[in-house]
Amino acid sequence: MKYFIDNTTSVIESNLYKRSNYDTFVNWLQDKEEIALDLETEGLFNHSNKIVMLQISDGQDCYVLDTRGTDYI
């Protein structure tokens, strides 16, 4: 399952993903031995660009964190 975390109510749940929250994500992450990580930034090829999206997966579930307007990172 895919879970989406942001600080707005603009994302509506669908059969493709569910809304979640940061505390649930942290609890899910605590017992993982391996994860995959993907980052999206504001621009290309510049290490000073701000991270705007963070995806973390254990191969079964995936959490997508929209970091815009948050203090996650």
N, CA, C and O atoms as a GROMACS GRO file, in nm:
protein
  292
    1MET      N    1   0.084  -0.118   0.000
    1MET     CA    2   0.000   0.000   0.000
    1MET      C    3   0.089   0.124   0.000
    1MET      O    4   0.198   0.124   0.056
    2LYS      N    5   0.040   0.228  -0.063
    2LYS     CA    6   0.110   0.357  -0.063
    2LYS      C    7   0.038   0.450   0.033
    2LYS      O    8  -0.085   0.456   0.036
    3TYR      N    9   0.117   0.523   0.112
    3TYR     CA   10   0.064   0.618   0.208
    3TYR      C   11   0.122   0.755   0.178
    3TYR      O   12   0.241   0.768   0.149
    4PHE      N   13   0.039   0.858   0.185
    4PHE     CA   14   0.081   0.994   0.154
    4PHE      C   15   0.069   1.080   0.279
    4PHE      O   16  -0.034   1.078   0.347
    5ILE      N   17   0.176   1.154   0.308
    5ILE     CA   18   0.179   1.242   0.425
    5ILE      C   19   0.211   1.383   0.379
    5ILE      O   20   0.312   1.406   0.313
    6ASP      N   21   0.125   1.477   0.415
    6ASP     CA   22   0.153   1.618   0.391
    6ASP      C   23   0.083   1.699   0.500
    6ASP      O   24   0.020   1.642   0.589
    7ASN      N   25   0.095   1.830   0.492
    7ASN     CA   26   0.034   1.913   0.595
    7ASN      C   27  -0.090   1.986   0.546
    7ASN      O   28  -0.130   2.087   0.604
    8THR      N   29  -0.151   1.936   0.439
    8THR     CA   30  -0.273   1.997   0.387
    8THR      C   31  -0.383   1.892   0.381
    8THR      O   32  -0.361   1.775   0.413
    9THR      N   33  -0.498   1.934   0.342
    9THR     CA   34  -0.609   1.840   0.321
    9THR      C   35  -0.644   1.830   0.174
    9THR      O   36  -0.752   1.785   0.138
   10SER      N   37  -0.552   1.874   0.087
   10SER     CA   38  -0.582   1.877  -0.056
   10SER      C   39  -0.575   1.741  -0.124
   10SER      O   40  -0.628   1.723  -0.233
   11VAL      N   41  -0.511   1.644  -0.060
   11VAL     CA   42  -0.499   1.510  -0.119
   11VAL      C   43  -0.614   1.424  -0.069
   11VAL      O   44  -0.636   1.412   0.052
   12ILE      N   45  -0.687   1.366  -0.161
   12ILE     CA   46  -0.802   1.282  -0.128
   12ILE      C   47  -0.761   1.136  -0.144
   12ILE      O   48  -0.694   1.100  -0.241
   13GLU      N   49  -0.800   1.053  -0.048
   13GLU     CA   50  -0.766   0.910  -0.057
   13GLU      C   51  -0.829   0.847  -0.180
   13GLU      O   52  -0.935   0.890  -0.227
   14SER      N   53  -0.761   0.746  -0.231
   14SER     CA   54  -0.813   0.671  -0.345
   14SER      C   55  -0.781   0.524  -0.324
   14SER      O   56  -0.729   0.486  -0.219
   15ASN      N   57  -0.811   0.442  -0.423
   15ASN     CA   58  -0.774   0.301  -0.412
   15ASN      C   59  -0.625   0.280  -0.438
   15ASN      O   60  -0.575   0.169  -0.422
   16LEU      N   61  -0.554   0.385  -0.479
   16LEU     CA   62  -0.410   0.376  -0.504
   16LEU      C   63  -0.326   0.411  -0.382
   16LEU      O   64  -0.214   0.363  -0.369
   17TYR      N   65  -0.378   0.493  -0.293
   17TYR     CA   66  -0.303   0.534  -0.174
   17TYR      C   67  -0.398   0.580  -0.064
   17TYR      O   68  -0.515   0.608  -0.089
   18LYS      N   69  -0.344   0.587   0.056
   18LYS     CA   70  -0.419   0.637   0.171
   18LYS      C   71  -0.340   0.748   0.237
   18LYS      O   72  -0.217   0.752   0.229
   19ARG      N   73  -0.410   0.839   0.301
   19ARG     CA   74  -0.344   0.943   0.378
   19ARG      C   75  -0.291   0.882   0.507
   19ARG      O   76  -0.348   0.787   0.560
   20SER      N   77  -0.181   0.937   0.557
   20SER     CA   78  -0.124   0.890   0.682
   20SER      C   79  -0.069   1.011   0.756
   20SER      O   80  -0.093   1.125   0.717
   21ASN      N   81   0.005   0.986   0.863
   21ASN     CA   82   0.066   1.095   0.938
   21ASN      C   83   0.208   1.057   0.977
   21ASN      O   84   0.249   0.942   0.968
   22TYR      N   85   0.281   1.156   1.021
   22TYR     CA   86   0.423   1.138   1.051
   22TYR      C   87   0.448   1.037   1.163
   22TYR      O   88   0.540   0.956   1.153
   23ASP      N   89   0.367   1.039   1.268
   23ASP     CA   90   0.387   0.946   1.380
   23ASP      C   91   0.368   0.801   1.336
   23ASP      O   92   0.444   0.713   1.377
   24THR      N   93   0.268   0.775   1.253
   24THR     CA   94   0.246   0.641   1.200
   24THR      C   95   0.364   0.596   1.115
   24THR      O   96   0.407   0.481   1.123
   25PHE      N   97   0.416   0.687   1.034
   25PHE     CA   98   0.533   0.658   0.951
   25PHE      C   99   0.654   0.620   1.037
   25PHE      O  100   0.721   0.521   1.008
   26VAL      N  101   0.681   0.697   1.140
   26VAL     CA  102   0.796   0.670   1.227
   26VAL      C  103   0.780   0.535   1.296
   26VAL      O  104   0.877   0.459   1.305
   27ASN      N  105   0.661   0.502   1.343
   27ASN     CA  106   0.638   0.371   1.406
   27ASN      C  107   0.659   0.258   1.306
   27ASN      O  108   0.718   0.155   1.341
   28TRP      N  109   0.613   0.275   1.182
   28TRP     CA  110   0.632   0.174   1.077
   28TRP      C  111   0.780   0.154   1.047
   28TRP      O  112   0.826   0.042   1.026
   29LEU      N  113   0.854   0.264   1.044
   29LEU     CA  114   0.995   0.262   1.005
   29LEU      C  115   1.086   0.197   1.110
   29LEU      O  116   1.190   0.143   1.074
   30GLN      N  117   1.049   0.201   1.236
   30GLN     CA  118   1.138   0.160   1.345
   30GLN      C  119   1.188   0.016   1.336
   30GLN      O  120   1.301  -0.010   1.377
   31ASP      N  121   1.110  -0.076   1.286
   31ASP     CA  122   1.154  -0.217   1.285
   31ASP      C  123   1.206  -0.264   1.149
   31ASP      O  124   1.229  -0.383   1.130
   32LYS      N  125   1.227  -0.172   1.057
   32LYS     CA  126   1.274  -0.209   0.923
   32LYS      C  127   1.426  -0.228   0.922
   32LYS      O  128   1.500  -0.145   0.973
   33GLU      N  129   1.470  -0.340   0.866
   33GLU     CA  130   1.613  -0.365   0.852
   33GLU      C  131   1.667  -0.308   0.722
   33GLU      O  132   1.783  -0.266   0.717
   34GLU      N  133   1.585  -0.304   0.618
   34GLU     CA  134   1.625  -0.248   0.488
   34GLU      C  135   1.511  -0.165   0.434
   34GLU      O  136   1.394  -0.200   0.447
   35ILE      N  137   1.548  -0.053   0.371
   35ILE     CA  138   1.449   0.032   0.305
   35ILE      C  139   1.508   0.084   0.175
   35ILE      O  140   1.630   0.085   0.156
   36ALA      N  141   1.421   0.126   0.087
   36ALA     CA  142   1.462   0.198  -0.034
   36ALA      C  143   1.422   0.344  -0.015
   36ALA      O  144   1.317   0.373   0.043
   37LEU      N  145   1.505   0.434  -0.064
   37LEU     CA  146   1.484   0.577  -0.046
   37LEU      C  147   1.494   0.648  -0.180
   37LEU      O  148   1.586   0.622  -0.257
   38ASP      N  149   1.400   0.738  -0.206
   38ASP     CA  150   1.404   0.821  -0.326
   38ASP      C  151   1.371   0.963  -0.285
   38ASP      O  152   1.281   0.986  -0.204
   39LEU      N  153   1.444   1.059  -0.341
   39LEU     CA  154   1.423   1.200  -0.310
   39LEU      C  155   1.388   1.277  -0.436
   39LEU      O  156   1.437   1.246  -0.544
   40GLU      N  157   1.303   1.375  -0.421
   40GLU     CA  158   1.274   1.470  -0.527
   40GLU      C  159   1.312   1.607  -0.474
   40GLU      O  160   1.280   1.642  -0.360
   41THR      N  161   1.381   1.686  -0.557
   41THR     CA  162   1.425   1.818  -0.514
   41THR      C  163   1.366   1.927  -0.604
   41THR      O  164   1.301   1.897  -0.704
   42GLU      N  165   1.390   2.052  -0.567
   42GLU     CA  166   1.339   2.165  -0.643
   42GLU      C  167   1.405   2.181  -0.779
   42GLU      O  168   1.348   2.246  -0.867
   43GLY      N  169   1.522   2.125  -0.799
   43GLY     CA  170   1.593   2.144  -0.925
   43GLY      C  171   1.679   2.025  -0.959
   43GLY      O  172   1.674   1.922  -0.892
   44LEU      N  173   1.757   2.039  -1.065
   44LEU     CA  174   1.842   1.930  -1.113
   44LEU      C  175   1.988   1.955  -1.079
   44LEU      O  176   2.037   2.067  -1.092
   45PHE      N  177   2.058   1.850  -1.036
   45PHE     CA  178   2.204   1.846  -1.028
   45PHE      C  179   2.266   1.956  -0.943
   45PHE      O  180   2.376   2.003  -0.973
   46ASN      N  181   2.199   1.995  -0.839
   46ASN     CA  182   2.254   2.095  -0.749
   46ASN      C  183   2.230   2.047  -0.607
   46ASN      O  184   2.116   2.037  -0.563
   47HIS      N  185   2.336   2.018  -0.535
   47HIS     CA  186   2.323   1.959  -0.402
   47HIS      C  187   2.266   2.056  -0.299
   47HIS      O  188   2.241   2.017  -0.185
   48SER      N  189   2.247   2.182  -0.337
   48SER     CA  190   2.189   2.277  -0.243
   48SER      C  191   2.039   2.294  -0.260
   48SER      O  192   1.977   2.373  -0.188
   49ASN      N  193   1.977   2.220  -0.354
   49ASN     CA  194   1.833   2.230  -0.373
   49ASN      C  195   1.758   2.170  -0.255
   49ASN      O  196   1.804   2.074  -0.193
   50LYS      N  197   1.644   2.225  -0.226
   50LYS     CA  198   1.560   2.179  -0.116
   50LYS      C  199   1.488   2.049  -0.155
   50LYS      O  200   1.441   2.035  -0.267
   51ILE      N  201   1.480   1.955  -0.061
   51ILE     CA  202   1.404   1.831  -0.081
   51ILE      C  203   1.256   1.864  -0.069
   51ILE      O  204   1.212   1.924   0.030
   52VAL      N  205   1.177   1.826  -0.170
   52VAL     CA  206   1.034   1.853  -0.168
   52VAL      C  207   0.949   1.727  -0.152
   52VAL      O  208   0.833   1.736  -0.112
   53MET      N  209   1.006   1.612  -0.183
   53MET     CA  210   0.933   1.487  -0.170
   53MET      C  211   1.030   1.377  -0.130
   53MET      O  212   1.142   1.370  -0.182
   54LEU      N  213   0.987   1.292  -0.039
   54LEU     CA  214   1.070   1.183   0.011
   54LEU      C  215   0.985   1.057   0.006
   54LEU      O  216   0.876   1.053   0.064
   55GLN      N  217   1.034   0.953  -0.063
   55GLN     CA  218   0.963   0.825  -0.070
   55GLN      C  219   1.048   0.718  -0.002
   55GLN      O  220   1.167   0.704  -0.032
   56ILE      N  221   0.987   0.643   0.087
   56ILE     CA  222   1.057   0.536   0.158
   56ILE      C  223   0.971   0.410   0.147
   56ILE      O  224   0.851   0.412   0.174
   57SER      N  225   1.036   0.298   0.107
   57SER     CA  226   0.963   0.173   0.089
   57SER      C  227   1.039   0.057   0.150
   57SER      O  228   1.162   0.058   0.156
   58ASP      N  229   0.964  -0.041   0.196
   58ASP     CA  230   1.024  -0.166   0.244
   58ASP      C  231   1.004  -0.278   0.142
   58ASP      O  232   1.028  -0.395   0.173
   59GLY      N  233   0.959  -0.244   0.022
   59GLY     CA  234   0.933  -0.342  -0.083
   59GLY      C  235   0.788  -0.385  -0.086
   59GLY      O  236   0.743  -0.446  -0.183
   60GLN      N  237   0.715  -0.353   0.018
   60GLN     CA  238   0.572  -0.385   0.023
   60GLN      C  239   0.489  -0.258   0.039
   60GLN      O  240   0.399  -0.232  -0.040
   61ASP      N  241   0.520  -0.180   0.140
   61ASP     CA  242   0.452  -0.053   0.163
   61ASP      C  243   0.545   0.062   0.127
   61ASP      O  244   0.667   0.048   0.132
   62CYS      N  245   0.485   0.176   0.091
   62CYS     CA  246   0.562   0.293   0.053
   62CYS      C  247   0.500   0.416   0.117
   62CYS      O  248   0.380   0.440   0.106
   63TYR      N  249   0.583   0.494   0.184
   63TYR     CA  250   0.539   0.622   0.241
   63TYR      C  251   0.596   0.734   0.156
   63TYR      O  252   0.716   0.737   0.127
   64VAL      N  253   0.509   0.827   0.118
   64VAL     CA  254   0.550   0.945   0.041
   64VAL      C  255   0.527   1.065   0.131
   64VAL      O  256   0.414   1.094   0.171
   65LEU      N  257   0.636   1.136   0.162
   65LEU     CA  258   0.627   1.254   0.247
   65LEU      C  259   0.648   1.379   0.163
   65LEU      O  260   0.754   1.397   0.104
   66ASP      N  261   0.547   1.463   0.159
   66ASP     CA  262   0.558   1.592   0.093
   66ASP      C  263   0.617   1.687   0.197
   66ASP      O  264   0.550   1.724   0.293
   67THR      N  265   0.742   1.727   0.178
   67THR     CA  266   0.811   1.806   0.279
   67THR      C  267   0.788   1.956   0.264
   67THR      O  268   0.832   2.033   0.349
   68ARG      N  269   0.720   1.998   0.160
   68ARG     CA  270   0.693   2.141   0.140
   68ARG      C  271   0.600   2.192   0.250
   68ARG      O  272   0.494   2.136   0.274
   69GLY      N  273   0.642   2.298   0.316
   69GLY     CA  274   0.562   2.357   0.421
   69GLY      C  275   0.563   2.280   0.551
   69GLY      O  276   0.477   2.302   0.637
   70THR      N  277   0.660   2.190   0.568
   70THR     CA  278   0.671   2.112   0.691
   70THR      C  279   0.811   2.129   0.750
   70THR      O  280   0.898   2.192   0.689
   71ASP      N  281   0.830   2.073   0.867
   71ASP     CA  282   0.963   2.072   0.927
   71ASP      C  283   1.015   1.929   0.941
   71ASP      O  284   1.093   1.900   1.032
   72TYR      N  285   0.972   1.838   0.851
   72TYR     CA  286   1.018   1.699   0.853
   72TYR      C  287   1.168   1.690   0.837
   72TYR      O  288   1.233   1.609   0.903
   73ILE      N  289   1.223   1.773   0.750
   73ILE     CA  290   1.366   1.765   0.719
   73ILE      C  291   1.431   1.896   0.757
   73ILE      O  292   1.552   1.912   0.739
   0.00000   0.00000   0.00000
